[in-house]
């Protein structure tokens, strides 16, 4: 019996637990070394329960079907040899939680991790894995309260107190508590300059408030902290590119794309690449050559239905590359998947309620069938969170709906959508440009000119 770095009893050798502790530190920093430390823990003790649990989570949280298959196989071998009675209740609870995730039941996994957190609020793996599950299911309230409910059990001198603050800041942002999110996120990063999730939380807060110039300055000032030594750098560069687009600097956004995003191989990196190019596509800047480079990297990840949020970005890539037939084949495969029985499989519901309608809407948009886009997206616009991602990521869906309304002559709906956006983020040049496009559509030339002037001023001054 040993004790981990946060004071929790662990069944395992001292050497295995030391590697496990270091793996948790690497995980909280989003560093690739987490894989090596997790492997070292299992090399020291192959039957080490928490090491096997951690390895399973690492295989699942990439949202890669191949990684998930490998994780299932490895964990099955561990469970076949393990004696549950020799383990602590917390360890058995972790085994049950990760098994539910291996079985594709995100919601049960999240609930089981929450029960662990209630009993052991200083269990960093339960908090981190639960936080990611909440992100993958788009549960903003749980993103906030899972961590917030554990926070008072942590001390300010704890090694990872700042990382817990960083997670909490992101949950606050996704729940709309922007002032508090900024405060907590800045504190997290002051405590640990290389807390890339804390930096990410601050960046999201500025994004949601339309403070894009401030976001650019913040990322520039901390460039060495988030752009190297972490596998999360691509996503934060994506945020940088979003800020550049908001400022009207498409050239800069594409420079970032070519330098960082274009070379991604993992699903999470491909998401960012597709999400950036789709925003240009909606503005009539197709970038077909760049799309064509993405498509071959998506294909092997789409052989099975695994995560509907990934499906959407794969369809974006097929559409952007002009490969509508391939997009339709993927949609047909997912429709067939829905006809199969998948009790308890979270992705089945995600695909049925959000993923498939969104994918069909993307193809309809490419065909110029804007009424179909509106018919598919408008009924689900307030539940798009159900297939995961952040507000910033899911805004691609909302922008698709808005552009379809504008191009399809649905001026009443477009007015509602533009008004909603303007009143939430009046300092967004994009929102004012859409107000101008709507005004031009209905013949209000003076309003169109004033809106474009406002957009130009904001892009220049913030």
C-alpha positions as CSV (number, residue, x, y, z in Angstrom):
1,X,0.0,0.0,0.0
2,X,1.3,3.4,-1.0
3,X,0.1,7.0,-0.9
4,X,-0.1,9.3,-4.0
5,X,1.0,12.9,-4.2
6,X,-2.5,14.1,-3.2
7,X,-2.6,12.0,0.0
8,X,-4.8,9.2,-1.3
9,X,-4.1,5.5,-0.5
10,X,-3.1,3.5,-3.6
11,X,-2.6,-0.3,-4.0
12,X,0.7,-0.5,-5.7
13,X,4.5,-0.4,-5.3
14,X,6.3,2.8,-4.5
15,X,8.0,2.8,-7.9
16,X,4.7,2.3,-9.8
17,X,3.0,5.1,-7.8
18,X,5.9,7.5,-8.4
19,X,5.5,7.0,-12.1
20,X,1.7,7.4,-11.8
21,X,2.1,10.7,-9.9
22,X,4.4,12.0,-12.6
23,X,2.0,10.9,-15.3
24,X,-0.8,12.8,-13.6
25,X,1.5,15.9,-13.6
26,X,2.2,15.5,-17.3
27,X,-1.5,15.0,-18.0
28,X,-2.4,18.2,-16.2
29,X,0.2,20.0,-18.3
30,X,-1.0,18.3,-21.5
31,X,2.4,17.0,-22.2
32,X,3.2,14.0,-24.4
33,X,5.4,12.5,-21.6
34,X,2.2,11.3,-19.9
35,X,2.2,8.2,-22.2
36,X,5.8,7.3,-21.2
37,X,5.1,7.8,-17.5
38,X,1.9,5.7,-17.6
39,X,3.8,3.0,-19.5
40,X,6.6,3.1,-16.9
41,X,4.1,2.7,-14.1
42,X,2.8,-0.5,-15.7
43,X,6.3,-1.7,-16.5
44,X,7.1,-1.4,-12.8
45,X,3.9,-3.3,-11.9
46,X,1.7,-4.7,-14.7
47,X,-1.2,-5.3,-12.4
48,X,-1.1,-1.8,-11.0
49,X,-4.8,-0.8,-10.9
50,X,-4.6,3.0,-11.1
51,X,-1.9,2.7,-13.8
52,X,-4.2,0.5,-15.9
53,X,-7.1,2.9,-15.3
54,X,-5.0,5.9,-16.4
55,X,-3.8,4.0,-19.5
56,X,-7.4,3.3,-20.5
57,X,-8.4,6.9,-20.1
58,X,-5.5,8.0,-22.2
59,X,-6.6,5.7,-25.0
60,X,-10.2,7.0,-24.9
61,X,-9.8,10.7,-24.6
62,X,-8.1,11.1,-28.0
63,X,-11.5,10.3,-29.6
64,X,-9.6,8.0,-32.0
65,X,-11.4,4.7,-32.7
66,X,-8.2,2.8,-33.0
67,X,-6.9,4.0,-29.7
68,X,-10.2,3.1,-28.1
69,X,-10.0,-0.5,-29.5
70,X,-6.5,-0.9,-28.1
71,X,-7.5,0.5,-24.7
72,X,-10.4,-2.0,-24.5
73,X,-8.2,-4.9,-25.3
74,X,-5.5,-3.9,-22.8
75,X,-8.0,-3.2,-20.0
76,X,-9.8,-6.5,-20.6
77,X,-6.5,-8.3,-20.0
78,X,-6.0,-6.4,-16.8
79,X,-9.5,-7.1,-15.5
80,X,-9.2,-10.8,-16.3
81,X,-6.1,-11.0,-14.0
82,X,-7.2,-8.5,-11.3
83,X,-8.5,-9.5,-7.9
84,X,-11.1,-6.7,-7.1
85,X,-11.2,-7.7,-3.4
86,X,-7.5,-6.8,-3.1
87,X,-8.2,-3.3,-4.3
88,X,-9.5,-0.2,-2.4
89,X,-13.1,0.9,-2.9
90,X,-11.9,4.0,-4.8
91,X,-9.9,1.9,-7.2
92,X,-12.8,-0.4,-7.8
93,X,-15.0,2.7,-8.5
94,X,-12.4,3.9,-11.0
95,X,-12.4,0.5,-12.8
96,X,-16.2,0.7,-13.1
97,X,-16.1,4.3,-14.3
98,X,-13.5,3.7,-17.0
99,X,-15.2,0.5,-18.1
100,X,-18.4,2.4,-18.7
101,X,-16.4,4.8,-20.9
102,X,-14.8,1.8,-22.7
103,X,-18.4,0.6,-23.3
104,X,-19.3,4.0,-24.9
105,X,-21.4,5.2,-22.0
106,X,-20.1,8.7,-21.4
107,X,-23.0,9.7,-19.1
108,X,-22.6,6.8,-16.7
109,X,-18.8,7.3,-16.6
110,X,-19.3,10.9,-15.7
111,X,-21.8,10.0,-13.0
112,X,-19.5,7.4,-11.5
113,X,-16.5,9.8,-11.6
114,X,-18.7,12.4,-9.8
115,X,-19.3,9.9,-7.0
116,X,-15.6,9.3,-6.6
117,X,-15.1,13.1,-6.4
118,X,-17.7,13.4,-3.7
119,X,-15.8,10.9,-1.6
120,X,-12.3,11.9,-2.7
121,X,-12.3,15.5,-4.0
122,X,-8.5,15.4,-4.2
123,X,-8.5,12.6,-6.7
124,X,-6.9,14.5,-9.6
125,X,-7.6,11.7,-12.2
126,X,-11.3,11.6,-11.3
127,X,-11.5,15.4,-11.7
128,X,-9.5,15.5,-14.9
129,X,-11.2,12.6,-16.6
130,X,-14.6,13.8,-15.5
131,X,-13.9,17.3,-16.8
132,X,-13.0,15.9,-20.2
133,X,-16.1,13.7,-20.2
134,X,-18.2,16.8,-19.5
135,X,-16.5,18.5,-22.4
136,X,-17.1,15.7,-24.8
137,X,-20.8,15.7,-23.8
138,X,-21.2,19.5,-23.9
139,X,-22.3,19.6,-20.2
140,X,-21.5,23.2,-19.2
141,X,-23.1,23.0,-15.8
142,X,-21.1,19.9,-14.9
143,X,-17.9,21.4,-16.4
144,X,-18.4,24.1,-13.8
145,X,-19.8,22.3,-10.8
146,X,-17.7,19.1,-10.9
147,X,-14.6,21.1,-10.2
148,X,-16.2,23.8,-8.2
149,X,-17.6,21.2,-5.9
150,X,-14.2,19.8,-5.2
151,X,-12.3,23.1,-5.0
152,X,-12.5,23.8,-1.3
153,X,-10.8,20.4,-0.5
154,X,-7.7,21.7,-2.2
155,X,-5.1,23.9,-0.5
156,X,-3.3,26.8,-2.1
157,X,0.0,25.2,-1.5
158,X,-1.0,22.0,-3.3
159,X,1.2,21.2,-6.3
160,X,-1.8,21.1,-8.6
161,X,-4.1,23.7,-7.1
162,X,-3.5,26.0,-10.0
163,X,-4.4,23.3,-12.5
164,X,-7.7,22.7,-10.6
165,X,-8.3,26.5,-10.9
166,X,-7.6,26.3,-14.6
167,X,-10.2,23.5,-15.1
168,X,-12.7,25.5,-13.0
169,X,-12.1,28.6,-15.1
170,X,-13.0,26.8,-18.3
171,X,-16.2,25.5,-16.6
172,X,-17.1,29.0,-15.6
173,X,-16.6,30.3,-19.1
174,X,-18.7,27.6,-20.7
175,X,-21.4,28.4,-18.2
176,X,-21.3,32.1,-19.0
177,X,-19.6,33.5,-15.9
178,X,-17.1,35.4,-17.9
179,X,-15.8,37.9,-15.2
180,X,-15.3,35.1,-12.7
181,X,-13.7,32.9,-15.4
182,X,-11.2,35.5,-16.3
183,X,-10.3,36.1,-12.7
184,X,-9.8,32.4,-11.9
185,X,-8.1,31.7,-15.2
186,X,-5.6,34.5,-14.7
187,X,-4.9,33.3,-11.2
188,X,-4.3,29.7,-12.4
189,X,-1.8,30.9,-15.0
190,X,0.0,33.2,-12.5
191,X,0.4,30.1,-10.3
192,X,1.7,28.0,-13.2
193,X,2.7,29.8,-16.3
194,X,2.6,26.6,-18.4
195,X,-0.9,25.6,-17.4
196,X,-2.1,25.5,-21.0
197,X,-5.7,24.6,-20.0
198,X,-5.8,27.7,-17.8
199,X,-4.4,29.8,-20.7
200,X,-7.1,28.1,-22.9
201,X,-9.8,29.1,-20.4
202,X,-8.7,32.8,-20.5
203,X,-8.6,32.7,-24.3
204,X,-12.1,31.2,-24.4
205,X,-13.4,34.0,-22.1
206,X,-12.0,36.7,-24.4
207,X,-13.4,34.9,-27.4
208,X,-16.9,34.8,-25.9
209,X,-16.8,38.4,-25.0
210,X,-15.5,39.5,-28.4
211,X,-12.2,40.8,-26.8
212,X,-10.1,39.5,-29.7
213,X,-7.4,42.1,-29.6
214,X,-6.9,41.5,-25.9
215,X,-6.8,37.8,-26.7
216,X,-4.1,38.3,-29.3
217,X,-2.0,40.3,-26.8
218,X,-2.5,37.7,-24.1
219,X,-1.4,34.8,-26.4
220,X,1.6,36.9,-27.7
221,X,2.8,37.7,-24.2
222,X,2.7,34.0,-23.2
223,X,3.8,32.5,-26.5
224,X,6.6,30.3,-24.9
225,X,4.3,29.0,-22.3
226,X,1.6,27.5,-24.6
227,X,3.3,27.0,-28.0
228,X,6.0,24.4,-27.1
229,X,6.2,21.3,-25.0
230,X,2.5,20.5,-25.1
231,X,0.3,18.5,-27.3
232,X,-2.4,21.3,-26.8
233,X,-0.5,23.9,-28.7
234,X,-2.4,23.2,-32.0
235,X,-5.7,24.0,-30.4
236,X,-4.5,27.2,-28.8
237,X,-3.0,28.2,-32.2
238,X,-6.5,27.6,-33.6
239,X,-7.8,30.2,-31.1
240,X,-5.1,32.6,-32.3
241,X,-6.3,32.1,-35.8
242,X,-9.9,32.8,-34.8
243,X,-8.9,36.1,-33.3
244,X,-7.1,36.9,-36.5
245,X,-10.2,36.2,-38.5
246,X,-12.3,38.4,-36.2
247,X,-9.8,41.2,-36.8
248,X,-10.2,40.7,-40.6
249,X,-6.7,39.3,-41.0
250,X,-7.3,36.3,-43.2
251,X,-3.7,36.2,-44.4
252,X,-2.5,35.8,-40.8
253,X,-5.0,33.1,-40.1
254,X,-4.0,31.1,-43.1
255,X,-0.3,31.5,-42.2
256,X,-1.1,29.9,-38.9
257,X,-3.1,27.2,-40.6
258,X,-0.2,26.3,-42.9
259,X,2.4,26.5,-40.2
260,X,0.6,24.6,-37.5
261,X,-2.8,23.2,-38.3
262,X,-2.2,21.8,-41.7
263,X,0.1,19.1,-40.5
264,X,-2.1,17.5,-37.9
265,X,-2.7,13.8,-37.8
266,X,-4.9,13.2,-34.8
267,X,-8.6,13.7,-34.7
268,X,-8.4,16.7,-32.4
269,X,-5.9,18.4,-34.6
270,X,-8.0,17.7,-37.7
271,X,-11.0,19.2,-36.0
272,X,-9.2,22.5,-35.6
273,X,-8.1,22.5,-39.2
274,X,-11.6,21.8,-40.5
275,X,-13.2,24.3,-38.2
276,X,-11.0,27.1,-39.3
277,X,-11.4,26.4,-43.0
278,X,-15.1,26.1,-42.6
279,X,-15.4,29.6,-41.4
280,X,-13.7,30.8,-44.5
281,X,-15.9,28.5,-46.6
282,X,-19.0,30.2,-45.3
283,X,-17.6,33.5,-46.5
284,X,-17.1,32.2,-50.0
285,X,-13.4,31.6,-49.5
286,X,-13.4,27.9,-50.4
287,X,-9.7,26.9,-50.1
288,X,-10.3,23.7,-51.9
289,X,-6.6,22.7,-52.1
290,X,-6.2,22.9,-48.4
291,X,-9.4,20.9,-47.9
292,X,-8.1,18.2,-50.3
293,X,-5.0,17.7,-48.1
294,X,-7.2,17.1,-45.0
295,X,-9.5,14.5,-46.6
296,X,-7.1,11.5,-46.7
297,X,-6.4,11.9,-43.0
298,X,-10.1,11.8,-42.1
299,X,-10.9,8.7,-44.1
300,X,-9.4,6.0,-41.8
301,X,-11.0,7.6,-38.8
302,X,-14.4,7.4,-40.2
303,X,-14.6,3.6,-40.7
304,X,-16.8,3.3,-37.6
305,X,-19.2,5.5,-35.8
306,X,-17.3,6.7,-32.7
307,X,-17.9,10.4,-32.0
308,X,-20.5,12.5,-33.8
309,X,-18.5,15.7,-33.3
310,X,-15.7,14.2,-35.3
311,X,-18.2,13.2,-38.0
312,X,-19.3,16.8,-38.5
313,X,-15.7,18.0,-39.1
314,X,-15.0,15.1,-41.5
315,X,-18.1,16.0,-43.5
316,X,-16.9,19.7,-43.6
317,X,-13.7,18.4,-45.1
318,X,-15.4,16.3,-47.7
319,X,-17.7,19.2,-48.6
320,X,-14.8,21.7,-48.7
321,X,-12.8,19.5,-51.0
322,X,-15.8,19.2,-53.3
323,X,-16.3,15.5,-52.5
324,X,-20.0,15.6,-51.9
325,X,-20.4,11.9,-52.8
326,X,-18.0,10.9,-50.1
327,X,-19.8,13.1,-47.6
328,X,-23.1,11.4,-48.5
329,X,-21.6,8.0,-48.1
330,X,-20.5,8.9,-44.5
331,X,-24.0,10.2,-43.8
332,X,-25.6,7.0,-45.1
333,X,-23.2,4.9,-42.9
334,X,-24.3,6.9,-39.9
335,X,-27.9,6.6,-40.8
336,X,-27.4,2.8,-41.0
337,X,-25.7,2.9,-37.6
338,X,-28.7,4.5,-36.1
339,X,-30.9,1.6,-37.2
340,X,-28.8,-0.8,-35.1
341,X,-29.5,-1.3,-31.4
342,X,-26.9,0.4,-29.2
343,X,-28.3,0.5,-25.7
344,X,-26.4,2.9,-23.4
345,X,-24.1,4.1,-26.2
346,X,-23.9,7.9,-25.8
347,X,-22.7,8.5,-29.4
348,X,-25.8,6.8,-30.7
349,X,-28.0,9.5,-29.2
350,X,-25.5,12.2,-30.2
351,X,-25.6,11.1,-33.8
352,X,-29.4,10.8,-33.8
353,X,-30.2,14.2,-32.2
354,X,-27.4,16.4,-33.4
355,X,-24.7,14.8,-35.5
356,X,-26.7,13.5,-38.4
357,X,-28.9,16.6,-38.8
358,X,-25.8,18.8,-38.8
359,X,-23.9,16.6,-41.3
360,X,-26.9,16.6,-43.6
361,X,-27.1,20.4,-43.3
362,X,-23.5,20.8,-44.3
363,X,-24.1,18.9,-47.5
364,X,-27.4,20.8,-48.2
365,X,-25.4,24.1,-47.8
366,X,-22.9,22.9,-50.3
367,X,-25.7,22.2,-52.8
368,X,-27.2,25.6,-52.2
369,X,-30.4,24.2,-50.6
370,X,-30.5,26.8,-47.9
371,X,-34.1,26.1,-46.9
372,X,-33.0,22.5,-46.1
373,X,-30.2,23.9,-44.0
374,X,-32.5,26.0,-42.0
375,X,-35.0,23.2,-41.7
376,X,-32.3,20.9,-40.2
377,X,-30.4,23.3,-38.0
378,X,-33.0,25.7,-36.6
379,X,-34.9,23.1,-34.6
380,X,-31.7,21.9,-32.9
381,X,-29.8,25.2,-32.5
382,X,-30.3,25.3,-28.8
383,X,-29.2,21.7,-28.2
384,X,-26.1,21.5,-30.4
385,X,-24.1,21.2,-27.2
386,X,-25.3,17.6,-26.8
387,X,-22.7,16.3,-29.2
388,X,-19.8,18.0,-27.3
389,X,-17.3,20.7,-27.9
390,X,-17.2,24.2,-26.6
391,X,-19.3,27.2,-27.4
392,X,-16.5,28.5,-29.7
393,X,-16.3,25.3,-31.6
394,X,-20.0,24.9,-32.0
395,X,-20.3,28.4,-33.3
396,X,-19.5,26.9,-36.7
397,X,-23.0,25.4,-36.7
398,X,-24.6,28.6,-35.7
399,X,-22.8,30.5,-38.3
400,X,-23.9,28.0,-40.9
401,X,-27.5,28.5,-39.9
402,X,-27.1,32.3,-40.1
403,X,-25.4,32.2,-43.5
404,X,-28.1,29.9,-44.9
405,X,-30.8,32.2,-43.6
406,X,-29.1,35.2,-45.3
407,X,-28.4,33.4,-48.6
408,X,-31.8,31.8,-48.7
409,X,-33.6,35.1,-48.3
410,X,-35.0,34.2,-44.8
411,X,-34.6,37.8,-43.7
412,X,-36.9,37.5,-40.7
413,X,-34.9,34.6,-39.3
414,X,-31.6,36.2,-40.2
415,X,-32.7,39.4,-38.4
416,X,-33.4,37.3,-35.2
417,X,-30.1,35.5,-35.5
418,X,-28.0,38.7,-36.1
419,X,-29.8,40.5,-33.3
420,X,-29.1,37.7,-30.9
421,X,-25.4,37.8,-31.8
422,X,-25.1,41.5,-31.7
423,X,-26.6,41.9,-28.3
424,X,-24.4,39.2,-26.8
425,X,-21.2,40.4,-28.5
426,X,-21.6,44.0,-29.8
427,X,-17.8,44.3,-30.2
428,X,-17.6,41.6,-32.8
429,X,-16.8,42.8,-36.3
430,X,-18.2,39.6,-37.7
431,X,-21.6,40.3,-36.2
432,X,-21.7,43.8,-37.6
433,X,-20.7,42.6,-41.0
434,X,-23.7,40.2,-40.9
435,X,-25.9,43.1,-39.9
436,X,-24.6,44.9,-43.0
437,X,-25.3,41.9,-45.2
438,X,-28.8,41.7,-43.9
439,X,-29.4,45.4,-44.3
440,X,-28.2,45.2,-47.9
441,X,-30.5,42.3,-48.5
442,X,-33.6,44.3,-47.5
443,X,-32.5,47.6,-49.1
444,X,-31.4,49.5,-46.0
445,X,-28.2,51.0,-47.6
446,X,-27.6,53.5,-44.9
447,X,-27.7,50.9,-42.1
448,X,-25.5,48.6,-44.2
449,X,-22.9,51.3,-44.6
450,X,-23.0,52.2,-40.9
451,X,-22.6,48.6,-39.9
452,X,-19.6,48.1,-42.2
453,X,-18.0,51.2,-40.8
454,X,-18.6,49.9,-37.2
455,X,-17.1,46.5,-38.2
456,X,-14.0,48.2,-39.6
457,X,-13.5,50.4,-36.6
458,X,-13.8,47.4,-34.2
459,X,-11.4,45.3,-36.3
460,X,-8.9,48.1,-36.1
461,X,-9.3,49.2,-32.4
462,X,-11.1,46.3,-30.7
